Amino acid sequence: MNVEIRNSLNTLNNQEVLLYPTDTVWGLGCDATNKNTVNKIFDLKQRAESKSLIILVSSVEMLQTYIPTIPKPVINLLNTVKKPTTIIYSNPIGLAKNVIADDNTVAIRIPENEFCKQLISKFGKPIVSTSANISGEETPKNFSEISKTLLDSVDYIVSLQREQQNVKSSTILKVEENGEITILRP
């Protein structure tokens, strides 16, 4: 795994796009603080910038760097949740403008996948995590379902977890302005 982390770090540091396994589905990733690199993801996915992307951070502490105001119930949830959970937060800071939705929100998850956690922790910044498919096409459930077009278009493909995964997308919650949590995708 150390070789894959080193190669992935080089890819991220060179402002390139990575294809990597997450705690949900295979993802396209890049530095979530770099607008130009994020544009590469939108181009690869043939996706409009008006559709926001999911961001991964390594810990609650990293999350608080980009979301300064997190209600205590959300922090409690993050410390106890057992399945992949993406939360939509308002008023992010320090991220590329094109990862933030028009309503000034961003979707962020703390992955349980060991590769992702180590990579993000060593990179020191959040990374994009959007499903490895062309916009409008079905999300691949495992590596073998990823289109040749995407495989040929990314700068680096991680050589881990390529066997059948058959995992599902994360639960999506939204933190409302009043601090309440709304379930968008169970």
C-alpha positions as a Python dict, from the first residue, in 0.01 Angstrom:
ca = {
    (1, 'M'): (0, 0, 0),
    (2, 'N'): (293, 238, 63),
    (3, 'V'): (388, 237, -308),
    (4, 'E'): (29, 319, -405),
    (5, 'I'): (12, 604, -154),
    (6, 'R'): (344, 745, -281),
    (7, 'N'): (232, 724, -646),
    (8, 'S'): (-106, 876, -559),
    (9, 'L'): (58, 1160, -368),
    (10, 'N'): (277, 1234, -671),
    (11, 'T'): (-35, 1243, -888),
    (12, 'L'): (-216, 1481, -651),
    (13, 'N'): (89, 1704, -606),
    (14, 'N'): (133, 1724, -984),
    (15, 'Q'): (-225, 1852, -1019),
    (16, 'E'): (-335, 1537, -1195),
    (17, 'V'): (-639, 1309, -1171),
    (18, 'L'): (-642, 983, -978),
    (19, 'L'): (-872, 680, -1011),
    (20, 'Y'): (-892, 515, -669),
    (21, 'P'): (-1098, 285, -444),
    (22, 'T'): (-1298, 446, -163),
    (23, 'D'): (-1517, 314, 116),
    (24, 'T'): (-1807, 324, -133),
    (25, 'V'): (-1747, 310, -509),
    (26, 'W'): (-1437, 372, -723),
    (27, 'G'): (-1374, 744, -747),
    (28, 'L'): (-1209, 1006, -960),
    (29, 'G'): (-1002, 1229, -737),
    (30, 'C'): (-783, 1536, -728),
    (31, 'D'): (-683, 1820, -498),
    (32, 'A'): (-1013, 1973, -382),
    (33, 'T'): (-842, 2308, -325),
    (34, 'N'): (-719, 2347, -683),
    (35, 'K'): (-973, 2490, -930),
    (36, 'N'): (-781, 2387, -1242),
    (37, 'T'): (-746, 2026, -1133),
    (38, 'V'): (-1115, 2013, -1034),
    (39, 'N'): (-1196, 2136, -1387),
    (40, 'K'): (-1017, 1828, -1521),
    (41, 'I'): (-1263, 1609, -1328),
    (42, 'F'): (-1563, 1797, -1470),
    (43, 'D'): (-1415, 1755, -1820),
    (44, 'L'): (-1351, 1380, -1772),
    (45, 'K'): (-1702, 1323, -1640),
    (46, 'Q'): (-1854, 1551, -1906),
    (47, 'R'): (-2041, 1708, -1618),
    (48, 'A'): (-2167, 2062, -1573),
    (49, 'E'): (-1990, 2262, -1304),
    (50, 'S'): (-2330, 2347, -1158),
    (51, 'K'): (-2336, 1992, -1015),
    (52, 'S'): (-2117, 1983, -707),
    (53, 'L'): (-1871, 1706, -615),
    (54, 'I'): (-1815, 1507, -295),
    (55, 'I'): (-1499, 1585, -100),
    (56, 'L'): (-1310, 1348, 131),
    (57, 'V'): (-1122, 1456, 444),
    (58, 'S'): (-919, 1234, 675),
    (59, 'S'): (-1063, 1341, 1011),
    (60, 'V'): (-1301, 1565, 1201),
    (61, 'E'): (-1005, 1796, 1264),
    (62, 'M'): (-940, 1835, 890),
    (63, 'L'): (-1312, 1886, 833),
    (64, 'Q'): (-1313, 2176, 1081),
    (65, 'T'): (-1041, 2349, 877),
    (66, 'Y'): (-1283, 2380, 585),
    (67, 'I'): (-1614, 2394, 776),
    (68, 'P'): (-1544, 2618, 1076),
    (69, 'T'): (-1895, 2593, 1227),
    (70, 'I'): (-2016, 2237, 1279),
    (71, 'P'): (-2306, 2179, 1521),
    (72, 'K'): (-2221, 1947, 1811),
    (73, 'P'): (-2485, 1686, 1710),
    (74, 'V'): (-2311, 1654, 1372),
    (75, 'I'): (-1972, 1597, 1538),
    (76, 'N'): (-2133, 1336, 1764),
    (77, 'L'): (-2283, 1169, 1456),
    (78, 'L'): (-1946, 1169, 1277),
    (79, 'N'): (-1784, 1002, 1578),
    (80, 'T'): (-2045, 725, 1595),
    (81, 'V'): (-2166, 659, 1237),
    (82, 'K'): (-2087, 307, 1116),
    (83, 'K'): (-2161, 331, 743),
    (84, 'P'): (-2028, 571, 479),
    (85, 'T'): (-2205, 902, 534),
    (86, 'T'): (-2164, 1218, 329),
    (87, 'I'): (-2284, 1540, 490),
    (88, 'I'): (-2367, 1863, 309),
    (89, 'Y'): (-2237, 2168, 496),
    (90, 'S'): (-2293, 2539, 442),
    (91, 'N'): (-2029, 2810, 412),
    (92, 'P'): (-1711, 2614, 336),
    (93, 'I'): (-1375, 2790, 326),
    (94, 'G'): (-1042, 2712, 159),
    (95, 'L'): (-1182, 2485, -114),
    (96, 'A'): (-1177, 2539, -489),
    (97, 'K'): (-1482, 2745, -586),
    (98, 'N'): (-1592, 2483, -840),
    (99, 'V'): (-1641, 2213, -573),
    (100, 'I'): (-1888, 2438, -394),
    (101, 'A'): (-2253, 2434, -503),
    (102, 'D'): (-2435, 2751, -610),
    (103, 'D'): (-2606, 2765, -268),
    (104, 'N'): (-2262, 2781, -97),
    (105, 'T'): (-2270, 2422, 28),
    (106, 'V'): (-2031, 2131, -10),
    (107, 'A'): (-2068, 1756, 42),
    (108, 'I'): (-1794, 1603, 259),
    (109, 'R'): (-1727, 1251, 389),
    (110, 'I'): (-1467, 1106, 624),
    (111, 'P'): (-1390, 765, 467),
    (112, 'E'): (-1324, 448, 662),
    (113, 'N'): (-1111, 306, 382),
    (114, 'E'): (-753, 282, 513),
    (115, 'F'): (-593, 374, 180),
    (116, 'C'): (-806, 690, 155),
    (117, 'K'): (-743, 796, 514),
    (118, 'Q'): (-366, 755, 482),
    (119, 'L'): (-354, 925, 142),
    (120, 'I'): (-555, 1227, 253),
    (121, 'S'): (-370, 1255, 582),
    (122, 'K'): (-31, 1252, 405),
    (123, 'F'): (-155, 1489, 133),
    (124, 'G'): (-273, 1728, 403),
    (125, 'K'): (-570, 1855, 201),
    (126, 'P'): (-912, 1724, 101),
    (127, 'I'): (-953, 1536, -223),
    (128, 'V'): (-1243, 1510, -465),
    (129, 'S'): (-1433, 1182, -467),
    (130, 'T'): (-1681, 1155, -751),
    (131, 'S'): (-1797, 826, -897),
    (132, 'A'): (-1584, 689, -1180),
    (133, 'N'): (-1834, 730, -1462),
    (134, 'I'): (-1936, 972, -1734),
    (135, 'S'): (-2216, 1198, -1610),
    (136, 'G'): (-2555, 1037, -1669),
    (137, 'E'): (-2416, 683, -1692),
    (138, 'E'): (-2468, 424, -1421),
    (139, 'T'): (-2223, 431, -1131),
    (140, 'P'): (-1983, 135, -1156),
    (141, 'K'): (-2012, -95, -854),
    (142, 'N'): (-1664, -239, -904),
    (143, 'F'): (-1344, -175, -1097),
    (144, 'S'): (-1433, -399, -1393),
    (145, 'E'): (-1737, -180, -1474),
    (146, 'I'): (-1534, 141, -1520),
    (147, 'S'): (-1537, 255, -1883),
    (148, 'K'): (-1223, 225, -2093),
    (149, 'T'): (-1266, 593, -2180),
    (150, 'L'): (-1215, 691, -1815),
    (151, 'L'): (-939, 436, -1757),
    (152, 'D'): (-748, 584, -2052),
    (153, 'S'): (-814, 944, -1942),
    (154, 'V'): (-689, 952, -1583),
    (155, 'D'): (-328, 1016, -1488),
    (156, 'Y'): (-292, 732, -1236),
    (157, 'I'): (-494, 422, -1142),
    (158, 'V'): (-446, 278, -794),
    (159, 'S'): (-365, -94, -799),
    (160, 'L'): (-563, -186, -487),
    (161, 'Q'): (-907, -341, -429),
    (162, 'R'): (-971, -417, -794),
    (163, 'E'): (-1157, -736, -709),
    (164, 'Q'): (-1537, -737, -691),
    (165, 'Q'): (-1650, -477, -436),
    (166, 'N'): (-2021, -433, -502),
    (167, 'V'): (-2059, -158, -248),
    (168, 'K'): (-2315, 117, -261),
    (169, 'S'): (-2302, 493, -255),
    (170, 'S'): (-2295, 672, 79),
    (171, 'T'): (-2586, 799, 282),
    (172, 'I'): (-2626, 1174, 222),
    (173, 'L'): (-2733, 1410, 499),
    (174, 'K'): (-2765, 1788, 500),
    (175, 'V'): (-2696, 2021, 790),
    (176, 'E'): (-2966, 2288, 775),
    (177, 'E'): (-2897, 2649, 873),
    (178, 'N'): (-3071, 2587, 1208),
    (179, 'G'): (-2836, 2292, 1278),
    (180, 'E'): (-3095, 2021, 1211),
    (181, 'I'): (-2997, 1721, 1000),
    (182, 'T'): (-3206, 1621, 698),
    (183, 'I'): (-3169, 1281, 525),
    (184, 'L'): (-3137, 1325, 147),
    (185, 'R'): (-3031, 970, 54),
    (186, 'P'): (-3065, 689, 313),
}
